[in-house]
Amino acid sequence: MDITRRRLLTALAATGLPAVVPVGPMSAARAAGGLARLRANTEAVFAGTAESNARPEAATKIAAVERLARTHLEAMDTAGEGELFAGLPLGSDDANLNTAYRRLYETALATRTPGGGLHGDTGTARRVVDGLARLHERYYGDQSKGYYGNWFHWEIGISQHVSRTLVLLYDEVRAHRPDLVRTYVASMDAYLRNGTDGDVNLDSRFHTGANLADITTNRVLQGALLDDGARVRKALTDQLTVFVTVDPYHLNHGVTDGHYADGSFIQHASVAYTGSYGKGLLTRVVQTLRILDGTGFAHGEKLVPVVHGWVRDGFAPLIFEGWMMEIVKGRAVSRTDSGYTDTAVVAEAVVDLSSLADGAAATALKGYVKHLRETSHAPLDPARFVSPVSVARYADIVADASVPAADLNPAARSVAFNAMERTVHRRPGHAFALARNSARISKYEYMNGENLMPWFQGEGAHHLYLTGQDQTAAHGVDFYTTVSPYALAGVTAPVEQRRTVPDLYGKPYYDNPGHPLRFTSSSESQNRYVYFPRGTHAHSGGVVLGAYGTAAMVQSDDAAFADREVLPDDFVVHRGASATKSWFLFDDEIVVLAAGVGDAAGRAVTTTVDTRIAAPDDEILLTGVRRAGGAWSGTGSAELLWLRYANRTRGEAVGYLFLDTPPVRVGLERVTRSRRVVRTANPDTPVTRQVFGVGVDRAAGAGPGRLAYALVPHATAARLRAYADGPLRVLANSPRTQAVAHQGLGLTAVNTFAPGPHDVGALRVTGPACVLVHRQERSRTLRIAVSDPTMGRDRVGVLVRGRRLRVVTADPGVRVRGVGGGTWVDADTHHAYGRSLTVTLRGGR
């Protein structure tokens, strides 16, 4: 057994997952039956069954399958030289070749979809088989001429389309071209060039997370085609690694991609990616569980609780009223598909997962599907589901009166996804989503001409979602199209103009293979410095106590600027602005503190308090009160106590309290841009929006400044005026310590950023930490939550001055002792990776 397999099995043994794939011998008859069942399950997943397709709810889906196939057949009829489909030239464009294979699959699907007009059409099936043979002979089979362009097409995309097509047309291929399966499988193995000997390489950075799930599912299908049970079992054992929770202190194969204990999901080593690659992984593993059902090759029921946990802890907090939040979509934020479309993909996976679950778990999953349906502004369209069987199951769930609609999370929840440096704070009327970065997590993702202006998307940028709204009108691709990349909500940025990667280098990546760092389209240097550069400071984290939370970040330069001395002379680097920032998350307010705001190079800097977009004809009203007294309205600059943005057309409002802020700049402008400015493949569609922004400008050469303000969702003018009497109080705001008290809630929140003691009121915090304290007068208790935002400290200490307190409850690793002048709380944060540690204390009368 090689060292890689041994390490894999050792890692799996610690989780109990090896039992998922039986290791004992399987009789030839049983194996043959299992492989036949696997092929039949695959066909049922993608084409449906006679029973599912006879349902009236599936009619639209079936008609769409047939309509698409007939369109492809017409394109085959009119194809010219060098084409299999008209208008899709082959030979030098890998994307076109991948599309040709996808179209063959979609045509084959129609011949196996019961109830469709092409079902059982032998002539169409043979055209597809002949098309496969032609593509292999002319454009795919010669290894010396293939593997140009995007590696993904050659190792995953084409193999997926081919494997599915061959399974669907299994009998036709055996009868018409019996050698085609082995010919294709040999080629697909050979194109697995980031693998080892034509198989998965778990040490490869390409074979991780969602990509690994795709590759191994392809290989499961290939094993079924070859009647090779050993290939199926090997692929499934490899796939099991995606179900293992990532331990950042004991990485398997050095891989950071995957799901973390706090609900985070990472792909590409350092990109927060639940909403794109994460949903792809969810889809693939649920499909695979369905494909394996009853085959004897896996006990898939053992994996259902793991996937249920992903949905509950990883996906549900990131979906607000049916909308997938932008902060976990990487470069996909620039695509024209909406957050509602993303959630529909998740919904289908949950529908199918519920059919694999039992008892309360099944009920909870079905209830969540209903919750998504009932809360989404855009109705779920089951006709867009992949499987007709899923369409029928969805209809059954909707019709089941015994299952109440219910979210998998409470309506009021604060979530610190510290492993991917995202924060989500939810209340019944709104949700706040924050993107951070550090030396561990990327500032943004750009790739393949997607997300062309991403520079500040992880620099403390936020989205504030308001209930009852069509989120496409306020967020999504049109937000990034019309809002300046330097004025994203929450961002502190230098005043400068940057150029996109294609503008800088004439192609969608920096090309310099001769340099010692070997810059090619998919090299590690390209990833590190161009596609998804990380920050250079370790401090980024947050703490959660009940439904409340904090977040903290030290803004830093990216890896490219830090390593500029070793980069090529023509490689363009960007220096960032400086700031130390905190976010304090309460019921009705999000309080933001920033200190050390400035620029080491002396440039002017702007901090955007918030940015919102509205339709061109929406009625926007901007009102406020000056700090010196007197009303304010409209745009311009002034010292304000508060400002209120109201979209009277849509009935939405956000208030801004300026707790300690220099003059603010209020703007409202009409902006028209093409969606192509954020993604080269987007249609050249002009988008017009009103763009509202409120920010603070710092002049070139000015010293470091500070800001303190609060966002107040749904605020009325009367409510904003009432804040003159509290309950918010800024206790500290410096690059060392930032703290806020909410007297109405009994909360004190402290973020510290430097070594040594930090004294805030009755608290002393040692070293960098995030601390949240909740004093409850009725129960006479003091609840304290602590976390390490650097991920590297062994312990965090907090002194509570005053009468000595006794422990009511404490998390493991939290120790309490009485000391002179108060109570000492010591939290063991060694290898906690940002986890919140909590203790409840009580004093005597």
WOVENBEL-V480446 format. One record per backbone hydrogen bond with DSSP energy under -1.0 kcal/mol. NH is the residue of the N-H (numbers start at 1). CO is the residue of the C=O. E is the energy in kcal/mol with one decimal. If there is no record, write none. Layout:
BEGIN
NH CO E
NH CO E
END
This chain:
BEGIN
6 2 -2.2
7 3 -2.4
8 4 -2.2
9 5 -2.7
10 6 -2.2
11 7 -2.3
12 8 -2.5
13 9 -2.2
14 10 -1.1
15 12 -1.6
16 12 -1.0
17 12 -1.3
20 17 -2.6
21 18 -1.2
31 27 -2.9
32 28 -2.6
33 29 -2.4
34 30 -2.6
35 31 -2.6
36 32 -2.2
37 33 -2.3
38 34 -2.2
39 35 -2.1
40 36 -2.3
41 37 -3.0
42 38 -2.2
43 39 -2.1
44 40 -2.2
45 41 -2.7
46 42 -2.0
47 43 -3.0
48 44 -1.3
53 49 -2.8
55 52 -1.1
58 55 -1.4
59 56 -1.2
62 58 -2.5
63 59 -2.5
64 60 -2.0
65 61 -2.0
66 62 -2.2
67 63 -2.7
68 64 -2.3
69 65 -2.0
70 66 -2.5
71 67 -1.8
72 68 -2.1
73 69 -2.4
74 70 -2.1
75 71 -1.8
76 72 -2.0
77 73 -2.0
78 74 -1.3
83 80 -1.6
86 75 -1.9
88 85 -1.8
90 82 -2.6
97 93 -1.8
98 94 -2.5
99 95 -2.3
100 96 -2.4
101 97 -2.1
102 98 -2.2
103 99 -2.5
104 100 -1.8
105 101 -2.2
106 102 -2.6
107 103 -1.9
108 104 -2.8
109 105 -2.6
110 106 -1.1
112 109 -1.2
116 113 -1.9
119 116 -1.3
120 111 -3.0
121 118 -2.3
122 120 -1.1
125 121 -2.1
126 122 -2.5
127 123 -1.8
128 124 -2.0
129 125 -2.3
130 126 -2.9
131 127 -2.1
132 128 -2.4
133 129 -2.2
134 130 -2.5
135 131 -2.6
136 132 -2.3
137 133 -2.4
138 134 -2.4
139 135 -2.5
140 135 -1.3
141 136 -2.8
145 142 -1.4
155 151 -2.3
156 152 -2.4
157 152 -2.2
158 153 -2.8
160 156 -2.5
161 157 -2.0
162 158 -2.8
163 159 -2.7
164 160 -2.2
165 161 -2.2
166 162 -2.7
167 163 -1.8
168 164 -2.6
169 165 -2.2
170 167 -1.4
173 169 -3.0
174 170 -2.1
175 171 -1.9
176 172 -2.7
177 173 -2.2
180 177 -2.0
183 179 -2.1
184 180 -2.6
185 181 -2.9
186 182 -2.1
187 183 -1.6
188 184 -3.1
189 185 -2.5
190 186 -1.9
191 187 -2.0
192 189 -1.2
193 191 -2.5
195 192 -1.7
196 199 -2.0
204 201 -2.0
211 208 -1.1
212 208 -1.5
213 209 -2.0
214 210 -2.2
215 211 -2.6
216 212 -2.8
217 213 -2.1
218 214 -2.3
219 215 -1.9
220 216 -1.9
221 217 -2.1
222 218 -2.2
223 219 -2.2
224 220 -1.8
225 221 -2.0
226 222 -2.0
228 223 -3.0
232 228 -1.5
233 229 -2.5
234 230 -2.5
235 231 -2.3
236 232 -2.3
237 233 -2.3
238 234 -2.2
239 235 -2.2
240 236 -1.6
241 238 -1.4
242 239 -2.0
243 240 -1.7
246 259 -3.0
250 247 -1.7
255 252 -1.9
258 266 -2.5
260 264 -2.4
263 260 -1.9
266 258 -2.0
267 271 -1.9
270 268 -1.1
271 267 -1.9
273 265 -2.2
275 328 -2.1
276 273 -1.5
278 273 -2.9
280 276 -1.7
281 277 -2.6
282 278 -2.4
283 279 -2.4
284 280 -2.4
285 281 -2.7
286 282 -1.9
287 283 -2.4
288 284 -2.4
289 285 -2.3
290 286 -1.9
291 287 -2.5
292 288 -2.1
295 292 -2.4
299 20 -3.2
300 298 -1.1
302 299 -1.9
303 300 -1.8
307 303 -2.1
308 304 -2.7
309 305 -2.0
310 306 -1.6
311 307 -2.1
312 308 -2.6
313 309 -2.8
314 310 -2.3
315 310 -1.6
316 311 -3.0
318 315 -1.5
319 316 -1.3
320 323 -2.4
323 320 -1.5
324 339 -1.1
325 318 -2.3
328 325 -1.1
329 326 -1.8
332 329 -2.1
333 330 -1.4
334 331 -1.7
335 332 -1.7
342 338 -1.8
343 339 -1.7
344 340 -1.7
345 341 -1.3
346 342 -1.5
347 343 -2.9
348 344 -2.0
349 345 -1.8
350 346 -2.4
351 347 -2.6
352 348 -2.2
353 349 -2.5
354 350 -2.4
356 353 -1.0
357 353 -1.1
361 358 -1.1
362 358 -1.2
363 359 -2.1
364 360 -2.6
365 361 -2.2
366 362 -2.4
367 363 -2.7
368 364 -1.8
369 365 -1.9
370 366 -2.1
371 367 -2.2
372 368 -2.7
373 369 -2.1
374 370 -2.7
375 371 -2.1
376 372 -1.5
384 381 -2.2
385 382 -1.9
391 387 -1.5
392 388 -2.0
393 389 -2.4
394 390 -2.6
395 391 -2.0
396 392 -1.9
397 393 -2.3
398 394 -2.5
399 395 -1.8
401 399 -1.1
403 400 -1.4
406 367 -1.9
413 426 -1.6
415 424 -3.5
417 422 -2.1
418 416 -1.8
420 417 -1.1
422 417 -1.9
423 434 -2.0
424 415 -2.4
425 432 -2.7
426 413 -3.4
427 430 -3.0
430 427 -1.2
431 465 -2.1
432 425 -2.9
433 463 -2.6
434 423 -2.8
435 461 -2.5
436 421 -2.6
438 441 -1.8
439 537 -1.8
442 270 -2.9
443 533 -2.9
446 531 -3.0
447 450 -1.5
450 447 -2.5
451 678 -1.2
452 678 -1.9
457 454 -2.3
459 456 -1.5
460 435 -1.8
462 489 -2.3
463 433 -2.2
465 431 -3.0
467 429 -2.5
469 466 -1.1
471 469 -1.0
473 470 -2.0
474 471 -1.0
475 471 -2.5
479 476 -1.1
480 476 -1.4
481 477 -1.8
482 478 -1.9
483 479 -2.3
487 484 -1.9
490 608 -1.9
491 488 -2.0
493 606 -2.6
495 604 -2.9
496 494 -1.1
504 500 -2.4
505 501 -2.6
506 502 -2.1
512 519 -2.5
515 512 -1.4
518 515 -2.4
519 512 -1.8
523 520 -1.2
527 523 -1.9
528 524 -2.6
529 525 -2.5
530 526 -2.2
531 526 -2.6
532 527 -2.2
535 438 -2.5
540 789 -2.4
541 552 -2.1
545 548 -2.4
548 545 -2.1
549 585 -1.4
550 543 -2.2
551 583 -2.1
552 541 -2.6
553 581 -2.2
554 539 -2.1
555 579 -2.8
559 534 -1.9
562 558 -2.1
563 559 -1.9
564 561 -1.3
566 563 -1.9
571 568 -1.5
578 598 -2.9
580 595 -2.7
581 553 -2.9
582 593 -2.5
583 551 -2.6
584 591 -3.0
585 549 -3.0
586 589 -2.5
590 711 -2.1
591 584 -2.6
592 709 -3.5
593 582 -2.2
594 707 -2.5
595 580 -2.4
597 705 -2.6
598 578 -2.0
602 599 -1.7
605 698 -2.4
606 493 -2.7
607 696 -2.8
608 491 -2.8
609 694 -1.9
610 694 -1.5
612 692 -2.2
614 690 -2.0
618 615 -1.4
621 646 -2.8
623 644 -2.0
624 632 -2.4
625 642 -1.8
626 630 -2.8
627 639 -2.6
629 626 -1.3
632 624 -2.6
634 622 -2.1
636 666 -2.7
638 664 -1.9
641 625 -3.1
642 625 -1.2
643 656 -2.0
644 623 -3.5
645 654 -2.9
646 621 -1.9
647 652 -2.8
648 619 -2.2
651 647 -1.2
652 647 -1.7
654 645 -2.3
655 712 -2.7
656 643 -2.7
657 710 -2.3
658 641 -2.5
659 657 -1.0
660 708 -2.3
664 638 -2.7
665 695 -3.4
666 636 -3.4
667 693 -3.1
669 691 -2.0
671 689 -3.0
673 687 -2.2
675 685 -2.0
677 674 -2.1
678 675 -1.2
680 449 -2.3
682 679 -1.5
685 683 -2.6
687 673 -3.4
689 671 -2.5
690 614 -3.1
691 669 -3.3
692 612 -3.2
693 667 -2.3
694 610 -2.2
695 665 -2.2
696 607 -2.7
698 605 -3.3
702 699 -1.8
705 597 -2.3
707 594 -2.8
709 592 -2.3
710 657 -2.2
711 590 -2.6
712 655 -2.9
714 653 -2.7
715 712 -1.3
720 716 -2.1
721 717 -2.3
722 718 -1.5
724 721 -1.6
725 722 -1.7
726 723 -1.8
729 741 -2.0
731 739 -2.1
732 739 -1.6
734 737 -2.5
738 751 -2.7
739 732 -2.5
740 749 -2.2
741 729 -2.8
742 747 -2.9
743 727 -2.4
746 742 -1.2
747 742 -2.0
748 773 -2.5
749 740 -3.0
750 771 -3.1
751 738 -3.2
752 769 -2.9
753 736 -2.9
758 765 -1.9
760 763 -2.6
763 760 -2.6
764 799 -1.8
765 758 -2.6
766 797 -2.3
767 756 -3.2
769 752 -1.2
770 787 -2.1
771 750 -3.1
772 785 -2.3
773 748 -2.8
774 783 -2.9
775 746 -2.9
776 781 -2.6
781 776 -1.5
782 841 -2.7
783 774 -2.7
784 839 -2.9
785 772 -2.6
786 837 -2.4
787 770 -1.9
796 827 -2.2
798 825 -2.6
799 764 -3.1
800 823 -3.0
801 762 -3.1
802 821 -2.3
806 842 -2.9
808 840 -3.3
809 840 -1.1
811 838 -2.6
814 811 -1.9
815 826 -2.9
817 824 -2.2
819 822 -2.5
822 819 -2.3
823 800 -2.4
824 817 -3.2
825 798 -3.1
826 815 -3.2
827 796 -3.0
828 813 -2.5
829 794 -1.1
829 827 -1.1
830 794 -1.4
832 829 -2.2
835 832 -1.2
837 786 -2.9
839 784 -2.4
840 809 -3.0
841 782 -2.9
842 806 -2.4
END
